[in-house]
Amino acid sequence: MGNTEIIAARMHRIQWMDGWIALQDKISIRQPSIWVIDPWRSPQQSAHAEHLLSSEEIARAMRFHRTEHTLRFKATHTALRLLLGHATASDPAALRFSTGHHHKPKLADTTNTAIQFNLSYTENRALIGLDQVHPIGVDIEWLQRPLDIESMLDACFSAEEIAFIRAEKSETQHRFFTLWTRKEAILKLTGEGIGEHLPHFEVLDGVNRTKKQIIGGQPPDHVYLYSFPVEEGFIGCLASPVPVNSCSFYRL
């Protein structure tokens, strides 16, 4: 199957814009675009939720045991419908979804669009990535997420990655989640799930090469990873099969 080249870098200078202004003014949005959702600050989404979401989506939302998870699901899927409706000039409520490899969500009708999307959840936040042409993978993590990091290292990272994580004690949490979001973003890009293959492909800064069968699925020849700060206490990553020279960042 050959190799995949993984190129990892960091985005430092990011200009976050108001997503509601962009949607309400119906401006042209440069792709790819990243959208962070704070369910507690998005009354517009709550107002739209009941008439935009399908009965299946509402039923899924109500199955969560915690109220904040129900709110987060509704807000995120409402935002997804609004964004895809804007990108495809479609009625957001009329959009229908299906699943691809390993249940990766996609639009059921792609006759008039090649729009690609991906989403990720963490504590009180969600992230949506859109691309007009190419597959996309995104991940977001809360840096204070209560994990026993030491117990996870051998199962998730190579010896070189573990050395990087442990190299600076004050940076352990940040370094762990930088690499973790990169691996998750790759798996979200390909549709693969978390498994025993995680330690066998590296995502350190720079260029890393690995056999495609290690990643699983049908990975592209190249994966470009871009780590970025979301806000205080949160980190994100974007994965793309092509270089991303510019990206739009929005808050909802």
Buried (B, 14 or more C-beta within 10 A) or exposed (E): EEBBEBBBBEBEEEEBBEBBEBBEEEEEBEBBBBBBBBBEEBEBBBEBBEEBBBEEBBEBBEEBEEEEBBBBBBBBBBBBBBBBBBBBEBEBEEBEBEEEEEEBBBBEEEEEBEBBBBBBBBBBBBBBBBBBEBBBBBBBBBBEBEEEBEEEBEEBBBEEBBEBBBEEEEEBBEBBBBBBBBBBBBBBBBBBEEEEBBBEBBBBBEEBEBEBBBBBBEBBEBBBBBBBBBEEBBBBBBBBBBEBEEBBBBBB
